[in-house]
Amino acid sequence: MFSTTYLEKHTEAMTRHIEMLDALFKHATEGIVVVNKEGVIVMLNPKALELFGYEDKELADQKIESLIPRRLTKAHIHHRDNYLESPHARGMGSSLELFARRKDGSEFPVEVSLSPFKTSEGQFVVSFVIDITERKKQENIIQEANQEIQKLNAELEERVNQRTEELAKAIYKIEQSQEEVMRALKKERELNNMKSQFVTIASHEFRTPLATILSSASLIGRYAKTEEEEKRQKHVQRIKSAVTNLTEILNDFMSIGKLEEGRIHSVPVYTDLPDFCQGLIEEIKGLCKEGQTISFAHSGNKGVWIDKQLLRNVIFNLISNAIKYSEPEKWIRFNIKADGKTIFIEIIDQGIGIPESDQMHIFDRFFRAHNAGNAQGTGLGLNIVQNYVSLMGGEVSFSSEVNKGTTFNIKLPDHLPAN
């Protein structure tokens, strides 16, 4: 038998507990709605009445659909029936966009969490409802602001491009290198026609060379005297290097776009291999750092059938990489052999090498080795090389050791074009 004192204490504790729960229910900052398994409202807290614009008792024995927009009532009944077949807790912030209806018929956006429970009277579901009208307004304001920022950024980018073009033309006239400049400007204009997925990467990669051009162009004007020719040439060289970087980036993006669209095909033509390679080396030499050398050796047949443009891009990519990732005073070897059936190409450098952990990804698009440092690059060059070699029916492989160098080997078929 329980003592009277124990029962009194227990009753007092239960009373305090009930009072606490009642206070939490009445003063909650979220609307609380409880429905039974038939979807009939059995309880609402004051905040819920305030949200939906009802007085106490007005919603007694009403279906929960009385709080749902009429256009959504049918769908809600279906969802409610499915939920009650397998009730489970569902937190706030679901991917669903939810709306509620006030007494006056107006709609407002809400977030709702659901939690099922059972008592001796049966199955119930308690809903916690938050009016997110203000949040939606703020999100719309932020979205509009972002759109305006994007518009302003586009206008600013256009102004920067226009100013860069004007400065570039002036520099090229001074240095009497108009032909080289026009090629670069043509490539730069083509940037505006690139696919949208490349814009972010391109704008990031352009910042450094553009800054170099602008700063050097400004400094050239200060060295007008004859005895300051050496200083002028120093900044001219910086500008040429920056223009070359821009051209390489543009070429990479254009090649990837054409490859994606299937617009590049191998068209072999008869080619004097030694003359072709010597001309290419002369073109690449301008990229060399101080003291770097490129040696060339040819053996076997002189005349071959090959796609000259694809071969040029492959060799240019590999040798320019060798130059970029090698220190001054280092040599680069370019060997080529043709035996009537196959063309063998070997490019060897004394550069930084490719870490073993990166080698399996080196031909992946946008991948750059972890030791590439601050060297300019898009991570597209070797992917393009692999694609071009494949289009010509060949194979590319390599071996590399960190701080010792890298060797690329390419095998290409030498044959007449198919009819």
Contacts in CASP RR format, 6 or more apart in sequence:
PFRMAT RR
TARGET T0000
AUTHOR 0000-0000-0000
METHOD contacts of the structure
MODEL  1
MFSTTYLEKHTEAMTRHIEMLDALFKHATEGIVVVNKEGVIVMLNPKALE
LFGYEDKELADQKIESLIPRRLTKAHIHHRDNYLESPHARGMGSSLELFA
RRKDGSEFPVEVSLSPFKTSEGQFVVSFVIDITERKKQENIIQEANQEIQ
KLNAELEERVNQRTEELAKAIYKIEQSQEEVMRALKKERELNNMKSQFVT
IASHEFRTPLATILSSASLIGRYAKTEEEEKRQKHVQRIKSAVTNLTEIL
NDFMSIGKLEEGRIHSVPVYTDLPDFCQGLIEEIKGLCKEGQTISFAHSG
NKGVWIDKQLLRNVIFNLISNAIKYSEPEKWIRFNIKADGKTIFIEIIDQ
GIGIPESDQMHIFDRFFRAHNAGNAQGTGLGLNIVQNYVSLMGGEVSFSS
EVNKGTTFNIKLPDHLPAN
25 32 0 8 1.000
25 45 0 8 1.000
26 45 0 8 1.000
26 46 0 8 1.000
27 46 0 8 1.000
28 45 0 8 1.000
28 47 0 8 1.000
29 47 0 8 1.000
30 47 0 8 1.000
30 128 0 8 1.000
30 129 0 8 1.000
30 130 0 8 1.000
31 44 0 8 1.000
31 45 0 8 1.000
31 47 0 8 1.000
31 48 0 8 1.000
31 51 0 8 1.000
31 128 0 8 1.000
31 129 0 8 1.000
31 130 0 8 1.000
32 43 0 8 1.000
32 44 0 8 1.000
32 45 0 8 1.000
32 47 0 8 1.000
32 48 0 8 1.000
32 126 0 8 1.000
32 127 0 8 1.000
32 128 0 8 1.000
32 129 0 8 1.000
33 41 0 8 1.000
33 43 0 8 1.000
33 44 0 8 1.000
33 48 0 8 1.000
33 64 0 8 1.000
33 67 0 8 1.000
33 126 0 8 1.000
33 127 0 8 1.000
33 129 0 8 1.000
34 41 0 8 1.000
34 42 0 8 1.000
34 43 0 8 1.000
34 44 0 8 1.000
34 124 0 8 1.000
34 125 0 8 1.000
34 126 0 8 1.000
34 127 0 8 1.000
35 41 0 8 1.000
35 42 0 8 1.000
35 64 0 8 1.000
35 124 0 8 1.000
35 125 0 8 1.000
35 127 0 8 1.000
36 42 0 8 1.000
36 122 0 8 1.000
36 123 0 8 1.000
36 124 0 8 1.000
37 84 0 8 1.000
37 122 0 8 1.000
37 123 0 8 1.000
37 124 0 8 1.000
39 63 0 8 1.000
39 64 0 8 1.000
39 80 0 8 1.000
39 84 0 8 1.000
39 125 0 8 1.000
40 61 0 8 1.000
40 62 0 8 1.000
40 63 0 8 1.000
40 64 0 8 1.000
41 59 0 8 1.000
41 60 0 8 1.000
41 61 0 8 1.000
41 62 0 8 1.000
41 63 0 8 1.000
41 64 0 8 1.000
41 66 0 8 1.000
41 67 0 8 1.000
42 124 0 8 1.000
44 54 0 8 1.000
44 59 0 8 1.000
48 129 0 8 1.000
49 55 0 8 1.000
49 56 0 8 1.000
49 59 0 8 1.000
51 100 0 8 1.000
51 102 0 8 1.000
51 129 0 8 1.000
51 131 0 8 1.000
52 59 0 8 1.000
52 67 0 8 1.000
52 100 0 8 1.000
52 101 0 8 1.000
52 102 0 8 1.000
52 103 0 8 1.000
53 102 0 8 1.000
53 103 0 8 1.000
53 104 0 8 1.000
54 103 0 8 1.000
58 103 0 8 1.000
59 66 0 8 1.000
59 67 0 8 1.000
64 76 0 8 1.000
64 80 0 8 1.000
65 73 0 8 1.000
65 76 0 8 1.000
65 77 0 8 1.000
66 101 0 8 1.000
67 100 0 8 1.000
67 101 0 8 1.000
68 76 0 8 1.000
68 99 0 8 1.000
68 100 0 8 1.000
68 101 0 8 1.000
69 99 0 8 1.000
69 100 0 8 1.000
69 101 0 8 1.000
69 107 0 8 1.000
70 101 0 8 1.000
72 99 0 8 1.000
83 114 0 8 1.000
83 125 0 8 1.000
84 123 0 8 1.000
84 125 0 8 1.000
87 114 0 8 1.000
87 116 0 8 1.000
87 123 0 8 1.000
87 125 0 8 1.000
88 116 0 8 1.000
89 113 0 8 1.000
89 114 0 8 1.000
89 115 0 8 1.000
89 116 0 8 1.000
90 113 0 8 1.000
90 114 0 8 1.000
90 115 0 8 1.000
91 113 0 8 1.000
91 114 0 8 1.000
92 111 0 8 1.000
92 112 0 8 1.000
92 113 0 8 1.000
92 128 0 8 1.000
92 130 0 8 1.000
93 111 0 8 1.000
97 109 0 8 1.000
98 109 0 8 1.000
98 110 0 8 1.000
98 111 0 8 1.000
98 112 0 8 1.000
99 107 0 8 1.000
99 108 0 8 1.000
99 109 0 8 1.000
99 110 0 8 1.000
100 107 0 8 1.000
100 108 0 8 1.000
100 110 0 8 1.000
100 129 0 8 1.000
100 131 0 8 1.000
101 107 0 8 1.000
102 108 0 8 1.000
108 131 0 8 1.000
108 133 0 8 1.000
109 131 0 8 1.000
109 132 0 8 1.000
109 133 0 8 1.000
109 136 0 8 1.000
110 129 0 8 1.000
110 130 0 8 1.000
110 131 0 8 1.000
110 132 0 8 1.000
111 129 0 8 1.000
111 130 0 8 1.000
111 132 0 8 1.000
112 127 0 8 1.000
112 128 0 8 1.000
112 129 0 8 1.000
112 130 0 8 1.000
113 127 0 8 1.000
113 128 0 8 1.000
114 125 0 8 1.000
114 126 0 8 1.000
114 127 0 8 1.000
115 125 0 8 1.000
115 126 0 8 1.000
115 128 0 8 1.000
116 123 0 8 1.000
116 124 0 8 1.000
116 125 0 8 1.000
117 123 0 8 1.000
117 124 0 8 1.000
117 125 0 8 1.000
117 126 0 8 1.000
118 124 0 8 1.000
157 203 0 8 1.000
160 210 0 8 1.000
161 188 0 8 1.000
161 192 0 8 1.000
164 188 0 8 1.000
164 210 0 8 1.000
164 213 0 8 1.000
164 214 0 8 1.000
165 185 0 8 1.000
165 188 0 8 1.000
167 213 0 8 1.000
167 214 0 8 1.000
167 217 0 8 1.000
168 181 0 8 1.000
168 184 0 8 1.000
168 185 0 8 1.000
168 213 0 8 1.000
168 217 0 8 1.000
168 243 0 8 1.000
169 181 0 8 1.000
169 185 0 8 1.000
170 217 0 8 1.000
171 181 0 8 1.000
171 213 0 8 1.000
171 216 0 8 1.000
171 217 0 8 1.000
171 220 0 8 1.000
171 236 0 8 1.000
171 239 0 8 1.000
172 178 0 8 1.000
172 180 0 8 1.000
172 181 0 8 1.000
172 182 0 8 1.000
174 220 0 8 1.000
174 236 0 8 1.000
175 236 0 8 1.000
175 239 0 8 1.000
177 240 0 8 1.000
180 240 0 8 1.000
180 243 0 8 1.000
181 243 0 8 1.000
183 247 0 8 1.000
184 243 0 8 1.000
184 246 0 8 1.000
184 247 0 8 1.000
187 246 0 8 1.000
187 247 0 8 1.000
187 250 0 8 1.000
187 251 0 8 1.000
187 254 0 8 1.000
188 246 0 8 1.000
188 250 0 8 1.000
190 250 0 8 1.000
190 254 0 8 1.000
191 202 0 8 1.000
191 250 0 8 1.000
191 253 0 8 1.000
194 202 0 8 1.000
194 253 0 8 1.000
194 254 0 8 1.000
194 257 0 8 1.000
195 257 0 8 1.000
198 253 0 8 1.000
198 256 0 8 1.000
201 253 0 8 1.000
201 366 0 8 1.000
201 378 0 8 1.000
202 249 0 8 1.000
202 250 0 8 1.000
202 253 0 8 1.000
205 249 0 8 1.000
205 376 0 8 1.000
205 377 0 8 1.000
205 378 0 8 1.000
206 246 0 8 1.000
206 249 0 8 1.000
208 242 0 8 1.000
208 245 0 8 1.000
208 376 0 8 1.000
209 241 0 8 1.000
209 242 0 8 1.000
209 243 0 8 1.000
209 245 0 8 1.000
209 246 0 8 1.000
209 376 0 8 1.000
210 242 0 8 1.000
210 246 0 8 1.000
212 238 0 8 1.000
212 239 0 8 1.000
212 241 0 8 1.000
212 242 0 8 1.000
213 239 0 8 1.000
213 242 0 8 1.000
213 243 0 8 1.000
216 235 0 8 1.000
216 236 0 8 1.000
216 238 0 8 1.000
216 239 0 8 1.000
216 242 0 8 1.000
217 235 0 8 1.000
217 239 0 8 1.000
219 231 0 8 1.000
219 235 0 8 1.000
220 232 0 8 1.000
220 235 0 8 1.000
220 236 0 8 1.000
223 229 0 8 1.000
223 231 0 8 1.000
223 232 0 8 1.000
223 235 0 8 1.000
241 287 0 8 1.000
244 287 0 8 1.000
245 376 0 8 1.000
245 377 0 8 1.000
248 320 0 8 1.000
248 376 0 8 1.000
248 377 0 8 1.000
249 376 0 8 1.000
249 377 0 8 1.000
249 378 0 8 1.000
251 313 0 8 1.000
252 378 0 8 1.000
252 379 0 8 1.000
252 380 0 8 1.000
252 381 0 8 1.000
252 384 0 8 1.000
253 378 0 8 1.000
253 380 0 8 1.000
255 264 0 8 1.000
255 313 0 8 1.000
255 380 0 8 1.000
255 384 0 8 1.000
256 365 0 8 1.000
256 380 0 8 1.000
256 383 0 8 1.000
256 384 0 8 1.000
258 264 0 8 1.000
259 384 0 8 1.000
259 387 0 8 1.000
264 310 0 8 1.000
264 388 0 8 1.000
264 391 0 8 1.000
265 391 0 8 1.000
266 307 0 8 1.000
266 310 0 8 1.000
266 391 0 8 1.000
266 392 0 8 1.000
266 393 0 8 1.000
267 307 0 8 1.000
267 417 0 8 1.000
268 305 0 8 1.000
268 306 0 8 1.000
268 307 0 8 1.000
268 392 0 8 1.000
268 415 0 8 1.000
268 416 0 8 1.000
268 417 0 8 1.000
269 305 0 8 1.000
269 306 0 8 1.000
269 307 0 8 1.000
269 308 0 8 1.000
269 417 0 8 1.000
270 303 0 8 1.000
270 304 0 8 1.000
270 305 0 8 1.000
271 303 0 8 1.000
271 304 0 8 1.000
271 305 0 8 1.000
271 306 0 8 1.000
271 308 0 8 1.000
271 311 0 8 1.000
272 302 0 8 1.000
272 303 0 8 1.000
273 298 0 8 1.000
273 301 0 8 1.000
273 302 0 8 1.000
273 303 0 8 1.000
273 304 0 8 1.000
273 306 0 8 1.000
273 336 0 8 1.000
273 338 0 8 1.000
273 343 0 8 1.000
274 298 0 8 1.000
274 302 0 8 1.000
276 308 0 8 1.000
276 311 0 8 1.000
276 312 0 8 1.000
277 296 0 8 1.000
277 298 0 8 1.000
277 315 0 8 1.000
277 334 0 8 1.000
277 336 0 8 1.000
278 296 0 8 1.000
280 312 0 8 1.000
280 315 0 8 1.000
280 316 0 8 1.000
281 294 0 8 1.000
281 296 0 8 1.000
281 319 0 8 1.000
281 334 0 8 1.000
283 316 0 8 1.000
284 294 0 8 1.000
284 316 0 8 1.000
284 319 0 8 1.000
284 320 0 8 1.000
284 323 0 8 1.000
285 294 0 8 1.000
287 320 0 8 1.000
287 323 0 8 1.000
287 324 0 8 1.000
288 294 0 8 1.000
288 323 0 8 1.000
289 323 0 8 1.000
289 326 0 8 1.000
289 327 0 8 1.000
289 328 0 8 1.000
290 328 0 8 1.000
290 329 0 8 1.000
291 328 0 8 1.000
291 329 0 8 1.000
292 323 0 8 1.000
292 326 0 8 1.000
292 328 0 8 1.000
292 329 0 8 1.000
292 330 0 8 1.000
292 331 0 8 1.000
292 332 0 8 1.000
293 331 0 8 1.000
293 332 0 8 1.000
294 319 0 8 1.000
294 331 0 8 1.000
294 332 0 8 1.000
294 333 0 8 1.000
294 334 0 8 1.000
295 331 0 8 1.000
295 332 0 8 1.000
295 333 0 8 1.000
295 334 0 8 1.000
296 334 0 8 1.000
296 335 0 8 1.000
296 336 0 8 1.000
297 333 0 8 1.000
297 334 0 8 1.000
297 335 0 8 1.000
297 336 0 8 1.000
298 335 0 8 1.000
298 336 0 8 1.000
298 337 0 8 1.000
299 336 0 8 1.000
299 337 0 8 1.000
300 337 0 8 1.000
300 338 0 8 1.000
300 339 0 8 1.000
301 338 0 8 1.000
301 339 0 8 1.000
301 340 0 8 1.000
301 414 0 8 1.000
302 338 0 8 1.000
303 338 0 8 1.000
304 338 0 8 1.000
304 340 0 8 1.000
304 343 0 8 1.000
304 414 0 8 1.000
305 414 0 8 1.000
305 415 0 8 1.000
305 416 0 8 1.000
305 417 0 8 1.000
306 343 0 8 1.000
306 392 0 8 1.000
306 412 0 8 1.000
306 414 0 8 1.000
307 391 0 8 1.000
307 392 0 8 1.000
310 388 0 8 1.000
310 391 0 8 1.000
310 392 0 8 1.000
311 392 0 8 1.000
311 412 0 8 1.000
313 384 0 8 1.000
313 385 0 8 1.000
313 388 0 8 1.000
314 345 0 8 1.000
314 385 0 8 1.000
314 388 0 8 1.000
314 389 0 8 1.000
314 410 0 8 1.000
315 334 0 8 1.000
315 345 0 8 1.000
315 347 0 8 1.000
317 381 0 8 1.000
317 382 0 8 1.000
317 384 0 8 1.000
317 385 0 8 1.000
318 347 0 8 1.000
318 385 0 8 1.000
318 408 0 8 1.000
319 332 0 8 1.000
319 334 0 8 1.000
319 347 0 8 1.000
321 381 0 8 1.000
321 382 0 8 1.000
322 332 0 8 1.000
322 347 0 8 1.000
322 349 0 8 1.000
322 351 0 8 1.000
322 406 0 8 1.000
323 332 0 8 1.000
324 375 0 8 1.000
324 376 0 8 1.000
325 349 0 8 1.000
325 351 0 8 1.000
325 352 0 8 1.000
325 353 0 8 1.000
325 372 0 8 1.000
325 375 0 8 1.000
325 406 0 8 1.000
326 332 0 8 1.000
326 349 0 8 1.000
326 350 0 8 1.000
326 351 0 8 1.000
326 352 0 8 1.000
326 405 0 8 1.000
327 350 0 8 1.000
327 351 0 8 1.000
330 349 0 8 1.000
330 350 0 8 1.000
330 351 0 8 1.000
331 350 0 8 1.000
332 347 0 8 1.000
332 348 0 8 1.000
332 349 0 8 1.000
332 350 0 8 1.000
333 346 0 8 1.000
333 347 0 8 1.000
333 348 0 8 1.000
333 349 0 8 1.000
334 346 0 8 1.000
334 347 0 8 1.000
335 344 0 8 1.000
335 345 0 8 1.000
335 346 0 8 1.000
335 347 0 8 1.000
335 348 0 8 1.000
336 343 0 8 1.000
336 344 0 8 1.000
336 345 0 8 1.000
336 346 0 8 1.000
337 343 0 8 1.000
337 344 0 8 1.000
338 344 0 8 1.000
338 414 0 8 1.000
339 414 0 8 1.000
340 414 0 8 1.000
341 413 0 8 1.000
341 414 0 8 1.000
341 415 0 8 1.000
342 411 0 8 1.000
342 412 0 8 1.000
342 413 0 8 1.000
342 414 0 8 1.000
343 410 0 8 1.000
343 411 0 8 1.000
343 412 0 8 1.000
343 413 0 8 1.000
343 414 0 8 1.000
344 409 0 8 1.000
344 410 0 8 1.000
344 411 0 8 1.000
345 408 0 8 1.000
345 409 0 8 1.000
345 410 0 8 1.000
345 411 0 8 1.000
345 412 0 8 1.000
346 407 0 8 1.000
346 408 0 8 1.000
346 409 0 8 1.000
346 410 0 8 1.000
347 407 0 8 1.000
347 408 0 8 1.000
348 405 0 8 1.000
348 406 0 8 1.000
348 407 0 8 1.000
349 405 0 8 1.000
349 406 0 8 1.000
349 407 0 8 1.000
350 404 0 8 1.000
350 405 0 8 1.000
351 403 0 8 1.000
351 404 0 8 1.000
351 405 0 8 1.000
351 406 0 8 1.000
352 371 0 8 1.000
352 402 0 8 1.000
352 403 0 8 1.000
352 405 0 8 1.000
353 369 0 8 1.000
353 371 0 8 1.000
353 400 0 8 1.000
353 401 0 8 1.000
353 402 0 8 1.000
353 403 0 8 1.000
353 404 0 8 1.000
353 405 0 8 1.000
353 406 0 8 1.000
354 362 0 8 1.000
354 369 0 8 1.000
354 371 0 8 1.000
354 398 0 8 1.000
354 400 0 8 1.000
354 402 0 8 1.000
354 406 0 8 1.000
355 369 0 8 1.000
355 370 0 8 1.000
355 371 0 8 1.000
355 402 0 8 1.000
356 402 0 8 1.000
357 370 0 8 1.000
358 367 0 8 1.000
358 369 0 8 1.000
358 370 0 8 1.000
359 398 0 8 1.000
359 400 0 8 1.000
361 367 0 8 1.000
362 369 0 8 1.000
362 382 0 8 1.000
362 398 0 8 1.000
363 382 0 8 1.000
363 383 0 8 1.000
363 385 0 8 1.000
363 386 0 8 1.000
364 383 0 8 1.000
365 379 0 8 1.000
365 380 0 8 1.000
365 383 0 8 1.000
366 378 0 8 1.000
366 379 0 8 1.000
366 380 0 8 1.000
366 383 0 8 1.000
367 379 0 8 1.000
367 383 0 8 1.000
368 377 0 8 1.000
368 379 0 8 1.000
371 402 0 8 1.000
385 396 0 8 1.000
386 396 0 8 1.000
389 395 0 8 1.000
389 396 0 8 1.000
389 410 0 8 1.000
389 412 0 8 1.000
392 412 0 8 1.000
392 413 0 8 1.000
393 412 0 8 1.000
393 413 0 8 1.000
394 410 0 8 1.000
394 411 0 8 1.000
394 412 0 8 1.000
394 413 0 8 1.000
395 410 0 8 1.000
395 411 0 8 1.000
396 408 0 8 1.000
396 409 0 8 1.000
396 410 0 8 1.000
397 408 0 8 1.000
397 409 0 8 1.000
397 410 0 8 1.000
398 406 0 8 1.000
398 407 0 8 1.000
398 408 0 8 1.000
398 409 0 8 1.000
399 406 0 8 1.000
399 407 0 8 1.000
400 406 0 8 1.000
400 407 0 8 1.000
END
